[in-house]
Amino acid sequence: MVESVFDWDDPTTAYFWEAARRGQLVIQRCGACRQYQFYPRLFCLACDSDDIGWVAASGRATVYSQTTVHLRSSPEVDLDSPYVVAVVELEEGPRLLTNLTEKDCLIGSSVQVGWRPRRGQAPVPVFGPVTS
């Protein structure tokens, strides 16, 4: 049996996916140097401390880069092509690879987090135009 690319049983990311099930975007913050980071790691990228904790992110970001994909990537991915893949820079600083929900979100656009549901798994964060 081929394991799905979306089976995340890693204890390093478990808290992220638990928060996603509640519709909350979380990132890590170092207790020693106070730097934010994403994706989850066991140590701080800035100072190598293992004093890492989770904090709620604002959910606001700026589109850093983007591209439109015209091919379906995988049967597990429930996206109709074309779709937009982007790197967004969170208000807190870290960058996150994601999908944009609207094609008119261009580089430099302000966006906010939303959630795309997945069958039997935690939803994934996606970003779209700021509405409030």
C-alpha positions in Angstrom: 0.0 0.0 0.0 1.3 3.4 -0.9 1.2 5.9 2.0 -0.6 9.1 1.2 1.5 12.3 1.1 -1.0 13.7 3.6 -0.5 11.2 6.4 1.2 13.3 9.1 1.8 11.3 12.2 5.0 13.3 13.1 4.9 14.4 16.8 6.8 17.6 15.7 3.7 18.7 13.7 0.9 17.1 15.7 0.0 20.4 17.6 -0.2 22.2 14.3 -2.7 19.8 12.9 -4.7 19.7 16.2 -5.0 23.5 16.0 -5.9 23.3 12.3 -8.9 21.1 13.3 -10.0 24.0 15.5 -9.5 26.5 12.7 -6.5 28.1 14.3 -3.2 28.8 12.6 -0.3 28.3 15.0 3.4 28.8 14.6 6.4 28.2 16.8 8.1 30.8 18.9 11.4 30.5 20.7 11.4 31.1 24.4 15.0 32.1 24.4 15.3 34.6 21.6 11.6 35.2 20.8 11.9 34.5 17.1 8.9 33.0 15.2 9.4 30.0 12.9 7.5 27.8 10.5 7.6 24.9 9.6 7.8 23.1 13.0 11.2 22.0 14.2 12.6 20.7 17.5 15.0 23.6 17.9 15.2 27.3 17.1 16.7 28.2 13.7 17.9 31.6 15.1 19.7 30.5 18.3 19.6 26.6 18.4 17.6 26.6 21.6 15.2 23.8 22.3 12.9 26.1 24.2 10.3 26.1 21.5 6.6 26.7 22.0 3.4 27.2 20.0 1.6 30.5 19.6 -1.5 31.6 17.7 -0.6 33.5 14.5 -2.6 36.5 13.5 -3.7 34.8 10.2 -2.7 37.8 8.2 0.0 37.7 5.5 1.4 39.2 2.4 1.8 37.3 -0.9 5.6 36.9 -1.4 5.5 34.8 -4.6 3.0 32.8 -6.6 2.5 30.7 -9.6 -0.5 29.2 -11.4 -0.5 25.4 -11.8 -2.4 24.0 -14.8 -1.9 20.3 -14.1 -3.6 18.1 -11.4 -0.9 17.2 -9.0 -2.3 14.1 -7.3 -5.6 12.2 -6.8 -5.3 13.0 -3.0 -5.4 16.7 -3.7 -8.9 17.9 -4.1 -8.1 20.9 -6.3 -9.4 21.7 -9.8 -6.8 23.1 -12.1 -5.8 25.8 -12.6 -4.9 26.6 -9.0 -2.5 29.1 -7.4 0.4 28.0 -5.3 2.0 30.8 -3.3 4.5 31.6 -0.6 3.0 34.0 1.9 4.9 36.0 4.5 3.0 35.9 7.8 2.6 39.1 9.8 4.9 37.4 12.4 7.7 36.9 9.8 7.8 33.2 8.8 6.9 32.3 5.2 4.4 29.5 4.5 3.8 27.5 1.3 0.1 27.5 0.6 -2.7 27.9 -2.0 -4.5 31.2 -2.8 -8.2 31.0 -3.0 -8.5 33.9 -5.5 -6.5 34.5 -8.7 -6.6 38.2 -8.1 -4.3 37.9 -5.0 -1.1 39.2 -6.5 2.4 39.5 -5.2 2.3 42.2 -2.4 -1.5 41.6 -1.8 -2.6 41.4 1.8 -4.3 38.1 2.5 -5.8 36.2 5.5 -6.0 32.6 6.4 -8.9 30.3 5.6 -9.2 26.5 5.7 -9.7 23.9 3.0 -11.3 20.8 4.4 -10.0 17.3 3.6 -11.8 14.0 3.9 -10.8 12.3 7.2 -7.9 14.7 7.9 -7.3 18.1 9.4 -7.9 21.0 7.1 -5.0 22.8 5.4 -4.5 26.6 5.6 -5.2 28.6 2.5 -5.1 32.3 2.0 -7.5 34.7 0.3 -8.3 38.4 0.2 -8.7 40.3 3.5 -12.4 40.6 4.3 -12.3 42.3 7.7 
